[in-house]
Amino acid sequence: MQTGERTARQQAWDIAARVCDPEIPVLTIADLGILRSVEVYDAGGPGGPAGKPAVQVTITPTYSGCPAMEAIRDDVQAEFAKEGYPSAEVLLVLSPAWTTDWMSAEGRTKLAEFGIAPPSGHSRAGGHSGPVRLALQVKCPQCSSLNTKELTRFGSTSCKALYVCQDCKEPFDYFKVL
């Protein structure tokens, strides 16, 4: 691979990586870990008109029925169009299944600052094994107390649960470990 190709791919990755998740706008799709790959093709490559570069972006939803994927696809295509890429194909890939292990450390920090408790621990999908916890302790993103209680397994979206802090009394979303 030539240096110019690597630079074009990195530039394209950077464009895709700044697209925000429509359900949690403080996270980019790169923070969330759903941005899997970005390929840049020469003029007339797959899906591209002659003389113009084409881009292929691969994303994996947080779960197979995620309603945000269409909006994310449209946002990725719009971001590339603003940057002069006339053709950005967005592929939705379900395998391997997304796991919270793919979230960046920066993304987890952004979640906590936004008031959503980030996932704690690692998923079995990430190759980790060990004892199964019977009681999950979730730290309150407001006051950092572990004296919290799950109100409902499904919160504002299927990938979050609704908790309440028993100390500060604030409700909050917890991004479930998947």
C-alpha positions in Angstrom: 0.0 0.0 0.0 1.3 3.4 -0.9 1.5 6.2 1.6 -1.0 8.3 -0.4 -3.6 5.4 -0.2 -3.1 5.1 3.5 -3.5 8.9 3.9 -6.7 8.9 1.8 -8.1 6.0 3.9 -7.2 7.7 7.2 -8.8 11.0 6.0 -12.0 9.0 5.0 -12.0 7.3 8.4 -11.7 10.7 10.1 -14.7 12.0 8.1 -16.9 8.9 9.1 -15.6 9.0 12.7 -17.0 12.4 13.4 -20.6 11.3 12.7 -22.6 11.4 15.9 -25.0 8.7 17.2 -28.5 10.2 16.8 -29.7 8.6 20.1 -26.7 9.7 22.1 -25.4 12.8 20.3 -22.3 13.1 22.6 -20.9 9.9 21.1 -19.5 9.5 17.6 -20.0 6.2 15.8 -16.3 5.6 16.4 -16.7 6.2 20.1 -19.5 3.7 20.1 -17.5 1.2 18.2 -20.0 0.7 15.5 -17.7 2.1 12.8 -15.9 -1.0 11.6 -14.0 0.0 8.4 -13.6 2.6 5.7 -12.3 1.9 2.2 -11.4 4.4 -0.5 -11.5 3.4 -4.1 -9.9 5.1 -7.0 -12.0 6.9 -9.7 -14.8 4.8 -11.0 -14.3 2.2 -8.2 -17.3 0.3 -6.7 -20.2 2.7 -6.7 -18.2 5.7 -7.8 -18.5 7.8 -10.9 -15.5 8.0 -13.3 -13.0 10.5 -12.1 -14.2 10.7 -8.5 -13.2 8.7 -5.5 -15.7 6.4 -3.9 -15.9 5.4 -0.3 -17.3 2.3 1.4 -18.1 2.5 5.1 -18.9 -0.6 7.2 -20.9 -0.2 10.3 -22.3 -2.7 12.8 -25.5 -1.9 14.8 -25.6 -2.1 18.6 -28.3 -4.7 18.0 -30.0 -6.0 14.9 -33.2 -4.0 15.3 -31.5 -0.7 16.0 -33.8 2.1 14.6 -30.9 4.6 14.4 -29.0 2.8 11.6 -30.9 4.5 8.7 -30.2 7.9 10.3 -26.5 7.0 10.8 -26.3 5.8 7.1 -27.8 9.1 5.9 -25.5 11.1 8.2 -22.4 9.3 7.0 -23.4 9.9 3.3 -24.1 13.5 4.0 -20.8 14.0 5.8 -18.9 12.5 2.8 -20.9 14.6 0.4 -19.9 17.8 2.3 -16.3 16.7 1.9 -16.5 16.2 -1.8 -17.0 12.5 -2.0 -19.9 12.0 -4.4 -20.4 8.4 -3.5 -20.3 6.9 -0.1 -21.7 3.4 0.3 -22.6 2.4 3.8 -22.7 -1.4 4.5 -24.5 -2.8 7.5 -22.8 -5.9 8.9 -24.3 -8.0 11.6 -21.4 -10.4 12.1 -19.5 -10.3 14.3 -22.2 -8.9 16.6 -21.4 -5.6 18.2 -20.3 -5.7 21.8 -19.8 -2.9 24.4 -16.2 -4.1 24.5 -15.8 -2.1 21.2 -16.6 1.2 22.9 -13.7 3.5 23.2 -12.4 4.7 26.6 -13.2 8.2 25.5 -16.8 7.1 24.6 -17.3 5.6 28.1 -16.1 8.9 29.6 -18.4 10.9 27.4 -21.4 8.7 28.4 -20.7 9.3 32.1 -20.3 13.1 31.6 -23.6 13.1 29.7 -25.3 11.4 32.6 -25.5 7.8 31.3 -23.7 5.2 33.3 -21.2 3.5 30.9 -21.2 -0.3 30.6 -19.1 -1.9 33.3 -17.1 -5.1 32.9 -16.6 -7.1 29.6 -19.0 -9.1 27.6 -18.6 -12.8 26.9 -18.6 -11.9 23.2 -15.3 -10.1 23.8 -13.7 -13.4 24.8 -13.8 -12.9 28.5 -15.0 -15.5 30.9 -15.2 -15.9 34.6 -17.8 -15.9 37.3 -21.3 -14.6 36.6 -22.3 -11.7 38.8 -25.6 -12.2 40.4 -26.1 -8.5 41.4 -24.9 -5.7 39.2 -23.7 -2.6 40.9 -24.0 0.4 38.7 -22.3 3.7 39.7 -24.5 6.8 39.6 -23.1 9.2 36.9 -24.3 12.1 39.1 -22.9 11.4 42.5 -20.8 8.2 42.0 -22.8 6.2 44.5 -23.1 2.5 44.1 -26.4 2.6 46.0 -28.4 2.3 42.9 -31.4 0.3 41.8 -32.7 -0.9 38.4 -36.2 0.4 37.7 -36.6 -1.4 34.3 -34.4 -3.5 32.2 -35.3 -1.5 29.1 -34.8 2.3 29.2 -35.1 5.0 26.6 -33.6 2.5 24.0 -33.2 -1.3 24.1 -29.4 -1.0 24.7 -30.0 0.9 28.0 -31.6 0.1 31.3 -33.3 2.7 33.6 -31.8 3.0 37.1 -32.3 5.3 40.1 -29.7 6.4 42.6 -30.9 5.7 46.2 -28.6 8.5 47.6 -29.2 11.5 45.2 -32.6 10.2 44.0 -31.7 10.9 40.4 -32.9 8.5 37.6 -30.3 7.7 35.0 -29.8 5.4 32.0 -27.2 2.6 32.2 -25.7 1.4 28.9 -26.0 -2.4 29.2 -23.0 -4.7 28.7 -23.7 -6.6 25.5 
